[in-house]
Amino acid sequence: MDSIICSALEEICTGAAAGIHLPDLWPSLRNSLSGAGLHPCEPVKKAIWARLLAHPGLRCEADGSSIGSQDPSIQSFEEAEKLGIKIVAEEHLRDNFLGIYDLKAANHDISQIQRATLERLAAARFLSFLLIEVNGSNNLIFVLKFIFCELCGYN
């Protein structure tokens, strides 16, 4: 179940600051579930939802306002789906997902545009390839600039 929760966290972090709607999470977990010999049935969804509600790095939102994980109206994943709950990862969790946790530890920061670029790459599933291919954050920024220039037609 831990690997499935990790996959769920990855999907939630891929949504960046906007998060992901709960009904959209289930299809994205299909491969992880089948790899564990599970199906996205009600008991499995219930167990995953309970674990996500207990995670301190996640918050729930509905109609733009935050809802506490202990709120009785969202304890059932079915009710949470009816309310249109979005699951949003806190910034520190998204930083870990993007691989920029060590920049903050070194008292460095990245600009908003660099962060947005990383989030878009993560959403496009290119980030893992880049992080494997690149050594060090300076090289990563160089590669991102190169990709940005190539995509936008700047030479």
N, CA, C and O of each residue as an XYZ file, in Angstrom:
620
protein
N       0.824     -1.198      0.000
C       0.000      0.000      0.000
C       0.865      1.259      0.000
O       0.454      2.293     -0.526
N       2.070      1.177      0.590
C       2.940      2.353      0.624
C       3.304      2.837     -0.773
O       3.343      4.042     -1.022
N       3.568      1.914     -1.678
C       3.925      2.331     -3.039
C       2.738      3.002     -3.733
O       2.924      3.905     -4.548
N       1.541      2.569     -3.416
C       0.349      3.187     -4.003
C       0.164      4.596     -3.445
O      -0.187      5.518     -4.181
N       0.397      4.758     -2.155
C       0.297      6.089     -1.543
C       1.369      7.005     -2.124
O       1.107      8.181     -2.378
N       2.572      6.479     -2.337
C       3.630      7.283     -2.965
C       3.224      7.714     -4.370
O       3.472      8.851     -4.769
N       2.607      6.818     -5.110
C       2.119      7.173     -6.449
C       1.035      8.241     -6.364
O       0.994      9.160     -7.182
N       0.166      8.117     -5.381
C      -0.889      9.120     -5.195
C      -0.274     10.476     -4.856
O      -0.701     11.501     -5.388
N       0.723     10.487     -3.977
C       1.390     11.742     -3.623
C       2.059     12.361     -4.843
O       2.021     13.577     -5.030
N       2.666     11.527     -5.664
C       3.301     12.022     -6.883
C       2.267     12.669     -7.800
O       2.503     13.745     -8.349
N       1.137     12.020     -7.961
C       0.080     12.580     -8.811
C      -0.443     13.894     -8.246
O      -0.709     14.835     -8.994
N      -0.589     13.956     -6.937
C      -1.075     15.181     -6.298
C      -0.054     16.303     -6.481
O      -0.422     17.437     -6.788
N       1.220     15.988     -6.293
C       2.267     16.992     -6.466
C       2.379     17.441     -7.918
O       2.733     18.589     -8.188
N       2.085     16.555     -8.839
C       2.110     16.920    -10.254
C       1.102     18.021    -10.543
O       1.287     18.813    -11.467
N       0.046     18.068     -9.762
C      -0.956     19.119     -9.921
C      -0.486     20.478     -9.450
O      -1.208     21.465     -9.591
N       0.718     20.546     -8.890
C       1.314     21.792     -8.391
C       0.389     22.450     -7.365
O      -0.291     21.758     -6.607
N       0.366     23.772     -7.342
C      -0.428     24.491     -6.343
C      -1.927     24.327     -6.573
O      -2.724     24.563     -5.666
N      -2.311     23.926     -7.779
C      -3.735     23.738     -8.079
C      -4.266     22.431     -7.509
O      -5.468     22.301     -7.277
N      -3.385     21.464     -7.281
C      -3.819     20.178     -6.753
C      -4.515     19.331     -7.803
O      -4.393     19.572     -9.004
N      -5.244     18.340     -7.329
C      -5.955     17.423     -8.220
C      -7.313     17.109     -7.600
O      -7.426     16.916     -6.389
N      -8.331     17.061     -8.439
C      -9.652     16.669     -7.952
C      -9.633     15.178     -7.632
O      -9.026     14.384     -8.350
N     -10.294     14.820     -6.567
C     -10.284     13.432     -6.114
C     -10.711     12.443     -7.197
O     -10.043     11.421     -7.354
N     -11.782     12.685     -7.950
C     -12.150     11.713     -8.987
C     -11.072     11.533    -10.064
O     -10.987     10.476    -10.690
N     -10.254     12.563    -10.275
C      -9.184     12.473    -11.273
C      -7.992     11.668    -10.771
O      -7.149     11.242    -11.560
N      -7.921     11.461     -9.472
C      -6.806     10.710     -8.900
C      -6.904      9.222     -9.217
O      -5.892      8.586     -9.509
N      -8.094      8.669     -9.165
C      -8.256      7.214     -9.298
C      -7.730      6.665    -10.622
O      -7.005      5.670    -10.604
N      -8.058      7.261    -11.770
C      -7.513      6.711    -13.026
C      -5.985      6.766    -13.089
O      -5.353      5.898    -13.691
N      -5.401      7.783    -12.470
C      -3.943      7.904    -12.507
C      -3.252      6.860    -11.636
O      -2.049      6.636    -11.776
N      -3.992      6.227    -10.748
C      -3.417      5.190     -9.882
C      -3.631      3.781    -10.425
O      -3.203      2.805     -9.809
N      -4.280      3.676    -11.558
C      -4.634      2.363    -12.099
C      -3.411      1.451    -12.260
O      -3.471      0.277    -11.895
N      -2.299      1.976    -12.804
C      -1.104      1.140    -12.991
C      -0.510      0.693    -11.661
O      -0.109     -0.462    -11.515
N      -0.454      1.598    -10.698
C       0.077      1.242     -9.378
C      -0.790      0.189     -8.705
O      -0.285     -0.748     -8.086
N      -2.090      0.355     -8.833
C      -3.009     -0.609     -8.224
C      -2.883     -1.979     -8.876
O      -2.817     -2.998     -8.188
N      -2.851     -2.001    -10.200
C      -2.760     -3.301    -10.874
C      -1.417     -3.962    -10.595
O      -1.338     -5.188    -10.515
N      -0.359     -3.167    -10.447
C       0.951     -3.722    -10.096
C       0.953     -4.377     -8.727
O       1.741     -5.284     -8.460
N       0.062     -3.909     -7.860
C      -0.057     -4.490     -6.522
C      -1.146     -5.558     -6.473
O      -1.454     -6.090     -5.406
N      -1.725     -5.866     -7.629
C      -2.772     -6.880     -7.675
C      -4.112     -6.392     -7.143
O      -4.936     -7.189     -6.693
N      -4.331     -5.075     -7.195
C      -5.572     -4.495     -6.686
C      -6.353     -3.831     -7.810
O      -5.811     -3.519     -8.870
N      -7.622     -3.627     -7.554
C      -8.493     -2.927     -8.488
C      -9.003     -1.670     -7.793
O      -9.088     -1.641     -6.565
N      -9.344     -0.634     -8.552
C      -9.846      0.596     -7.919
C     -11.294      0.449     -7.443
O     -12.186      1.171     -7.888
N     -11.503     -0.490     -6.541
C     -12.842     -0.736     -6.008
C     -13.046      0.101     -4.738
O     -12.118      0.746     -4.250
N     -14.246      0.078     -4.230
C     -14.602      0.914     -3.084
C     -13.711      0.692     -1.854
O     -13.245      1.677     -1.281
N     -13.452     -0.548     -1.420
C     -12.597     -0.721     -0.238
C     -11.169     -0.195     -0.434
O     -10.566      0.338      0.498
N     -10.641     -0.347     -1.634
C      -9.286      0.144     -1.917
C      -9.274      1.671     -1.902
O      -8.385      2.283     -1.310
N     -10.253      2.277     -2.549
C     -10.347      3.740     -2.555
C     -10.525      4.272     -1.136
O      -9.958      5.303     -0.775
N     -11.305      3.572     -0.347
C     -11.536      3.982      1.044
C     -10.222      3.968      1.833
O      -9.944      4.895      2.594
N      -9.422      2.925      1.652
C      -8.141      2.818      2.362
C      -7.168      3.910      1.908
O      -6.485      4.520      2.730
N      -7.111      4.149      0.608
C      -6.218      5.194      0.088
C      -6.657      6.559      0.602
O      -5.827      7.353      1.042
N      -7.948      6.833      0.549
C      -8.469      8.122      1.003
C      -8.163      8.347      2.484
O      -7.799      9.454      2.882
N      -8.306      7.317      3.287
C      -8.004      7.447      4.720
C      -6.530      7.797      4.932
O      -6.202      8.634      5.773
N      -5.652      7.160      4.174
C      -4.212      7.451      4.295
C      -3.892      8.865      3.824
O      -3.062      9.547      4.426
N      -4.543      9.308      2.755
C      -4.292     10.662      2.256
C      -4.810     11.710      3.239
O      -4.167     12.740      3.442
N      -5.961     11.456      3.847
C      -6.493     12.391      4.843
C      -5.556     12.530      6.038
O      -5.470     13.597      6.645
N      -4.860     11.456      6.372
C      -3.965     11.475      7.533
C      -2.596     12.075      7.217
O      -1.803     12.308      8.129
N      -2.311     12.324      5.953
C      -0.987     12.833      5.578
C      -0.873     14.314      5.942
O      -1.707     15.116      5.522
N       0.155     14.689      6.723
C       0.274     16.084      7.170
C       0.683     17.065      6.071
O       0.544     18.275      6.252
N       1.180     16.574      4.945
C       1.619     17.462      3.874
C       0.548     17.746      2.837
O       0.818     18.370      1.811
N      -0.672     17.288      3.104
C      -1.766     17.489      2.155
C      -2.878     18.292      2.803
O      -3.071     18.256      4.018
N      -3.603     19.017      1.965
C      -4.798     19.711      2.446
C      -5.909     19.521      1.420
O      -5.652     19.250      0.247
N      -7.124     19.667      1.874
C      -8.288     19.516      1.007
C      -8.932     20.875      0.796
O      -8.985     21.707      1.702
N      -9.418     21.080     -0.415
C     -10.100     22.324     -0.747
C     -11.386     22.010     -1.493
O     -11.475     21.041     -2.247
N     -12.371     22.853     -1.261
C     -13.623     22.789     -2.019
C     -14.094     24.215     -2.240
O     -14.162     25.007     -1.299
N     -14.411     24.534     -3.457
C     -14.866     25.882     -3.818
C     -13.895     26.961     -3.349
O     -14.314     28.037     -2.922
N     -12.608     26.674     -3.429
C     -11.587     27.655     -3.091
C     -11.290     27.820     -1.616
O     -10.412     28.603     -1.253
N     -11.998     27.104     -0.754
C     -11.713     27.222      0.675
C     -11.183     25.899      1.216
O     -11.534     24.820      0.738
N     -10.337     26.017      2.216
C      -9.704     24.848      2.810
C     -10.676     24.124      3.738
O     -11.462     24.743      4.455
N     -10.599     22.805      3.702
C     -11.424     21.968      4.574
C     -10.477     21.083      5.371
O      -9.626     20.405      4.794
N     -10.615     21.084      6.669
C      -9.748     20.281      7.525
C      -9.938     18.795      7.289
O     -11.038     18.336      6.981
N      -8.857     18.052      7.436
C      -8.922     16.611      7.173
C      -9.807     15.872      8.173
O     -10.205     14.734      7.923
N     -10.114     16.500      9.291
C     -10.991     15.875     10.285
C     -12.463     16.226     10.079
O     -13.327     15.746     10.813
N     -12.747     17.059      9.087
C     -14.124     17.463      8.816
C     -14.965     16.225      8.502
O     -14.606     15.449      7.617
N     -16.076     16.029      9.212
C     -16.895     14.830      8.995
C     -17.455     14.705      7.577
O     -17.753     13.600      7.122
N     -17.597     15.830      6.882
C     -18.208     15.784      5.551
C     -17.298     15.171      4.492
O     -17.765     14.850      3.399
N     -16.009     15.002      4.789
C     -15.102     14.445      3.776
C     -14.464     13.131      4.214
O     -13.526     12.667      3.565
N     -14.935     12.532      5.274
C     -14.339     11.276      5.734
C     -14.603     10.132      4.764
O     -13.798      9.207      4.661
N     -15.705     10.188      4.066
C     -16.033      9.194      3.046
C     -15.551      9.726      1.699
O     -15.831     10.871      1.346
N     -14.829      8.899      0.948
C     -14.344      9.377     -0.346
C     -15.505      9.678     -1.291
O     -15.393     10.554     -2.149
N     -16.619      8.961     -1.140
C     -17.776      9.226     -1.994
C     -18.329     10.629     -1.734
O     -18.645     11.364     -2.670
N     -18.440     10.989     -0.462
C     -18.940     12.325     -0.106
C     -17.941     13.401     -0.526
O     -18.330     14.477     -0.979
N     -16.660     13.103     -0.370
C     -15.624     14.059     -0.778
C     -15.694     14.311     -2.281
O     -15.533     15.443     -2.736
N     -15.935     13.257     -3.043
C     -16.069     13.422     -4.493
C     -17.289     14.273     -4.833
O     -17.230     15.121     -5.723
N     -18.395     14.044     -4.123
C     -19.613     14.825     -4.372
C     -19.399     16.307     -4.066
O     -19.976     17.177     -4.718
N     -18.560     16.582     -3.063
C     -18.276     17.972     -2.694
C     -17.283     18.639     -3.649
O     -17.057     19.846     -3.571
N     -16.698     17.857     -4.538
C     -15.719     18.417     -5.474
C     -14.382     18.715     -4.822
O     -13.719     19.694     -5.161
N     -13.994     17.867     -3.889
C     -12.746     18.074     -3.148
C     -11.541     18.004     -4.081
O     -11.436     17.134     -4.945
N     -10.644     18.956     -3.869
C      -9.333     18.937     -4.504
C      -8.311     18.647     -3.418
O      -8.398     19.179     -2.311
N      -7.346     17.804     -3.741
C      -6.256     17.519     -2.809
C      -5.055     18.326     -3.278
O      -4.656     18.249     -4.440
N      -4.485     19.098     -2.366
C      -3.362     19.970     -2.697
C      -2.195     19.632     -1.779
O      -2.362     19.506     -0.566
N      -1.020     19.489     -2.368
C       0.189     19.241     -1.579
C       0.745     20.571     -1.088
O       0.762     21.561     -1.819
N       1.197     20.577      0.157
C       1.847     21.768      0.697
C       3.140     22.028     -0.076
O       3.683     21.126     -0.714
N       3.619     23.255     -0.013
C       4.783     23.653     -0.809
C       6.011     22.795     -0.520
O       6.732     22.430     -1.448
N       6.262     22.466      0.741
C       7.454     21.675      1.058
C       7.394     20.285      0.423
O       8.426     19.736      0.038
N       6.211     19.722      0.315
C       6.056     18.418     -0.327
C       6.265     18.535     -1.837
O       6.891     17.674     -2.454
N       5.736     19.605     -2.422
C       5.953     19.838     -3.858
C       7.429     20.097     -4.147
O       7.944     19.667     -5.179
N       8.111     20.798     -3.239
C       9.556     21.020     -3.405
C      10.308     19.700     -3.440
O      11.199     19.511     -4.268
N       9.954     18.792     -2.550
C      10.598     17.471     -2.549
C      10.331     16.745     -3.858
O      11.231     16.121     -4.420
N       9.117     16.822     -4.336
C       8.755     16.176     -5.588
C       9.561     16.749     -6.754
O       9.996     16.012     -7.638
N       9.756     18.069     -6.748
C      10.500     18.721     -7.826
C      12.009     18.564     -7.676
O      12.759     18.864     -8.606
N      12.457     18.098     -6.517
C      13.888     17.914     -6.302
C      14.611     19.185     -5.923
O      15.823     19.280     -6.113
N      13.900     20.171     -5.388
C      14.556     21.435     -5.043
C      14.666     21.635     -3.534
O      14.917     22.747     -3.067
N      14.480     20.572     -2.783
C      14.601     20.663     -1.333
C      16.011     21.030     -0.908
O      16.185     21.729      0.091
N      17.019     20.579     -1.637
C      18.395     20.869     -1.252
C      18.788     22.307     -1.560
O      19.732     22.821     -0.960
N      18.095     22.967     -2.472
C      18.383     24.375     -2.735
C      18.044     25.227     -1.518
O      18.799     26.130     -1.158
N      16.922     24.943     -0.892
C      16.534     25.708      0.296
C      17.475     25.421      1.459
O      17.772     26.312      2.255
N      17.940     24.194      1.559
C      18.884     23.847      2.621
C      20.198     24.595      2.443
O      20.896     24.868      3.420
N      20.537     24.926      1.210
C      21.768     25.654      0.916
C      21.524     27.163      0.851
O      22.371     27.907      0.356
N      20.376     27.615      1.345
C      20.003     29.029      1.337
C      19.973     29.629     -0.067
O      20.307     30.799     -0.254
N      19.576     28.836     -1.040
C      19.369     29.311     -2.404
C      17.887     29.197     -2.695
O      17.160     28.442     -2.051
N      17.469     29.948     -3.657
C      16.069     29.873     -4.050
C      16.002     29.957     -5.567
O      16.966     30.354     -6.223
N      14.877     29.588     -6.105
C      14.683     29.710     -7.541
C      13.574     30.722     -7.774
O      12.731     30.950     -6.907
N      13.585     31.316     -8.941
C      12.575     32.323     -9.260
C      11.230     31.654     -9.502
O      11.140     30.436     -9.659
N      10.201     32.469     -9.529
C       8.856     31.952     -9.789
C       8.774     31.310    -11.172
O       8.113     30.287    -11.348
N       9.443     31.913    -12.146
C       9.388     31.356    -13.502
C      10.139     30.026    -13.571
O       9.723     29.116    -14.288
N      11.246     29.909    -12.826
C      11.962     28.633    -12.792
C      11.100     27.558    -12.135
O      11.046     26.420    -12.600
N      10.430     27.934    -11.052
C       9.555     26.989    -10.361
C       8.395     26.563    -11.267
O       8.056     25.382    -11.344
N       7.799     27.532    -11.943
C       6.688     27.224    -12.848
C       7.150     26.303    -13.973
O       6.418     25.407    -14.392
N       8.368     26.531    -14.457
C       8.917     25.674    -15.510
C       9.094     24.251    -15.000
O       8.729     23.294    -15.682
N       9.653     24.112    -13.808
C       9.818     22.776    -13.226
C       8.470     22.088    -13.029
O       8.330     20.897    -13.308
N       7.487     22.835    -12.551
C       6.165     22.244    -12.336
C       5.532     21.803    -13.649
O       4.886     20.757    -13.711
N       5.717     22.590    -14.684
C       5.159     22.203    -15.985
C       5.866     20.982    -16.548
O       5.240     20.101    -17.137
N       7.180     20.941    -16.359
C       7.923     19.768    -16.817
C       7.504     18.522    -16.040
O       7.378     17.436    -16.606
N       7.293     18.693    -14.751
C       6.857     17.558    -13.935
C       5.493     17.071    -14.394
O       5.249     15.868    -14.492
N       4.620     18.004    -14.670
C       3.287     17.628    -15.138
C       3.362     16.920    -16.482
O       2.526     16.070    -16.790
N       4.358     17.268    -17.275
C       4.526     16.638    -18.583
C       5.338     15.352    -18.489
O       5.592     14.701    -19.503
N       5.741     14.988    -17.295
C       6.489     13.757    -17.037
C       7.895     13.763    -17.628
O       8.476     12.700    -17.849
N       8.453     14.958    -17.886
C       9.813     15.047    -18.381
C      10.819     15.180    -17.250
O      12.004     14.915    -17.451
N      10.381     15.578    -16.085
C      11.301     15.918    -15.009
C      12.173     14.744    -14.594
O      13.372     14.922    -14.383
N      11.609     13.560    -14.473
C      12.417     12.430    -14.021
C      13.549     12.151    -14.998
O      14.653     11.808    -14.576
N      13.299     12.288    -16.285
C      14.343     12.102    -17.281
C      15.446     13.141    -17.095
O      16.631     12.807    -17.121
N      15.055     14.396    -16.908
C      16.051     15.456    -16.743
C      16.881     15.253    -15.487
O      18.099     15.431    -15.510
N      16.236     14.884    -14.402
C      16.968     14.726    -13.155
C      17.949     13.565    -13.220
O      18.984     13.595    -12.554
N      17.645     12.560    -13.998
C      18.569     11.444    -14.169
C      19.754     11.868    -15.025
O      20.889     11.470    -14.764
N      19.491     12.673    -16.044
C      20.518     13.044    -17.003
C      21.434     14.170    -16.529
O      22.526     14.341    -17.071
N      21.014     14.932    -15.538
C      21.739     16.138    -15.165
C      22.344     15.993    -13.772
O      21.701     15.483    -12.855
N      23.583     16.445    -13.626
C      24.240     16.427    -12.317
C      24.321     17.846    -11.781
O      24.957     18.696    -12.404
N      23.701     18.123    -10.654
C      23.810     19.424    -10.008
C      22.772     20.416    -10.475
O      22.299     20.352    -11.610
N      22.417     21.338     -9.591
C      21.346     22.286     -9.889
C      21.749     23.306    -10.947
O      20.896     23.731    -11.726
N      23.028     23.721    -11.005
C      23.434     24.679    -12.032
C      23.256     24.079    -13.419
O      22.789     24.754    -14.336
N      23.626     22.817    -13.572
C      23.432     22.154    -14.855
C      21.951     22.005    -15.171
O      21.544     22.130    -16.326
N      21.144     21.738    -14.147
C      19.712     21.596    -14.365
C      19.136     22.900    -14.901
O      18.341     22.892    -15.841
N      19.534     24.017    -14.307
C      19.034     25.310    -14.770
C      19.494     25.563    -16.203
O      18.726     26.081    -17.013
N      20.730     25.206    -16.524
C      21.222     25.362    -17.894
C      20.380     24.531    -18.861
O      19.980     25.021    -19.918
N      20.111     23.278    -18.502
C      19.319     22.410    -19.373
C      17.908     22.961    -19.530
O      17.354     22.937    -20.629
N      17.320     23.459    -18.443
C      15.977     24.026    -18.533
C      15.964     25.258    -19.431
O      15.035     25.442    -20.218
N      16.999     26.112    -19.317
C      17.085     27.278    -20.198
C      17.206     26.832    -21.651
O      16.573     27.404    -22.538
N      18.018     25.815    -21.886
C      18.194     25.300    -23.239
C      16.861     24.788    -23.785
O      16.486     25.102    -24.915
N      16.151     24.002    -22.982
C      14.860     23.461    -23.421
C      13.866     24.592    -23.669
O      13.139     24.579    -24.662
N      13.837     25.576    -22.761
C      12.933     26.712    -22.923
C      13.237     27.446    -24.226
O      12.327     27.783    -24.983
N      14.516     27.690    -24.480
C      14.903     28.389    -25.707
C      14.535     27.576    -26.943
O      14.068     28.129    -27.938
N      14.744     26.271    -26.881
C      14.394     25.416    -28.013
C      12.886     25.413    -28.255
O      12.436     25.500    -29.397
N      12.113     25.313    -27.180
C      10.662     25.264    -27.325
C      10.090     26.587    -27.823
O       9.117     26.610    -28.576
N      10.703     27.682    -27.398
C      10.181     29.004    -27.759
C      10.812     29.557    -29.031
O      10.402     30.612    -29.514
N      11.795     28.866    -29.575
C      12.416     29.315    -30.813
C      13.516     30.335    -30.629
O      13.942     30.965    -31.597
N      13.993     30.515    -29.379
C      15.115     31.427    -29.146
C      16.413     30.679    -29.398
O      16.535     29.510    -29.032
N      17.365     31.328    -30.006
C      18.662     30.675    -30.250
C      19.773     31.391    -29.552
O      20.929     30.979    -29.649
